[in-house]
Amino acid sequence: QVKLEESGGGLVEAGGSMRLSCKYSGNFFHLNTMAWYRQAPGNARELVTNITGGGRINYKDSVKGRFTISRDNAQNTADLQMNDLRPEDTAVYYCNLQYWSGGDTWGKGTLVAVSS
């Protein structure tokens, strides 16, 4: 069964850094858009950043200059480097793959907790 699997996450102090990774077990990874979403307690899930198969990148305003998304099409992975983390970045982070043919799939999520 095709799936996405996140790794990374945990507890970090404010101002610290953390790297999340997402691995896709299916085919044609290079054609698909990869995204990271997050959901804080009591809040709706929100898009943090995405990267298309062609390398076009978008970021949520509040993470610009602090977060960096990257992808390795040879390894079927997409990483999220998070620097200068803030308590308001605390959330469950989800990897999302949008298929070039339509539809999407989600990872199970990984918790990032930033202490003040």
C-alpha positions in Angstrom: 0.0 0.0 0.0 1.3 3.4 -1.0 2.0 5.6 2.0 3.7 8.7 3.3 5.8 8.4 6.4 7.1 11.3 8.5 10.1 11.3 10.7 11.5 14.0 13.0 9.6 16.0 15.5 9.8 16.3 19.2 10.5 19.0 21.8 12.7 22.0 21.2 13.3 25.3 22.9 12.3 28.5 21.3 14.9 29.7 18.9 16.0 26.2 18.1 15.9 24.1 14.9 14.3 20.9 13.8 14.1 18.9 10.6 11.2 16.9 9.5 11.3 14.3 6.7 8.6 12.7 4.6 9.2 9.5 2.5 6.8 8.4 -0.2 6.6 4.7 -1.0 4.9 5.0 -4.4 5.9 5.8 -8.0 6.2 9.0 -10.0 7.2 11.0 -7.0 8.8 13.6 -9.1 5.5 14.5 -10.8 3.6 15.2 -7.5 3.4 18.3 -5.3 4.6 17.8 -1.8 3.3 19.9 1.1 3.6 20.3 4.8 0.5 21.2 6.9 0.2 21.7 10.6 -2.6 21.7 13.1 -2.4 23.3 16.5 -4.8 22.3 19.3 -8.2 23.9 18.7 -7.2 25.2 15.3 -7.9 24.1 11.7 -5.2 22.4 9.7 -3.2 24.9 7.7 -0.8 24.9 4.8 2.7 25.7 5.9 4.6 25.2 2.6 4.5 23.2 -0.6 6.8 22.4 -3.5 5.7 21.3 -6.9 7.3 18.7 -9.1 8.9 21.6 -11.0 10.3 23.1 -7.9 8.0 26.0 -7.4 7.7 26.8 -3.6 5.2 28.6 -1.5 5.4 29.5 2.2 2.9 30.7 4.8 3.8 34.2 5.6 4.6 33.5 9.3 7.3 30.9 8.4 9.0 32.8 5.5 12.7 33.2 6.2 12.6 30.5 8.9 11.4 27.3 7.3 12.8 25.7 4.1 11.2 22.9 2.1 13.2 20.7 -0.1 12.7 17.5 -2.1 15.0 14.7 -3.3 13.3 12.9 -6.2 15.9 10.2 -6.2 15.0 9.3 -2.6 11.3 10.0 -2.8 11.6 12.4 0.2 10.6 15.9 1.1 12.1 17.6 4.1 11.2 20.6 6.1 14.0 22.5 7.9 12.6 24.7 10.6 14.8 27.4 12.2 14.2 30.0 14.8 11.2 28.0 16.1 8.6 29.8 18.1 6.0 28.6 20.6 3.3 29.4 18.1 4.9 26.8 15.7 3.8 24.1 18.1 1.5 21.7 16.2 1.1 18.3 14.7 2.8 18.5 11.3 1.5 16.5 8.4 3.1 15.6 5.1 0.8 15.7 2.1 1.3 14.5 -1.4 -1.0 15.8 -4.2 -1.0 13.4 -7.1 -0.5 14.9 -10.6 -3.5 12.8 -11.7 -5.8 14.1 -8.9 -6.4 13.3 -5.3 -3.9 13.3 -2.5 -2.6 11.3 0.5 -1.6 12.2 4.0 1.0 11.0 6.5 0.0 10.3 10.1 1.5 13.4 11.5 4.4 14.2 13.9 4.3 16.5 16.9 6.5 19.5 17.1 6.5 21.2 20.5 8.3 24.5 21.1 8.9 25.5 24.6 9.2 29.2 25.6 
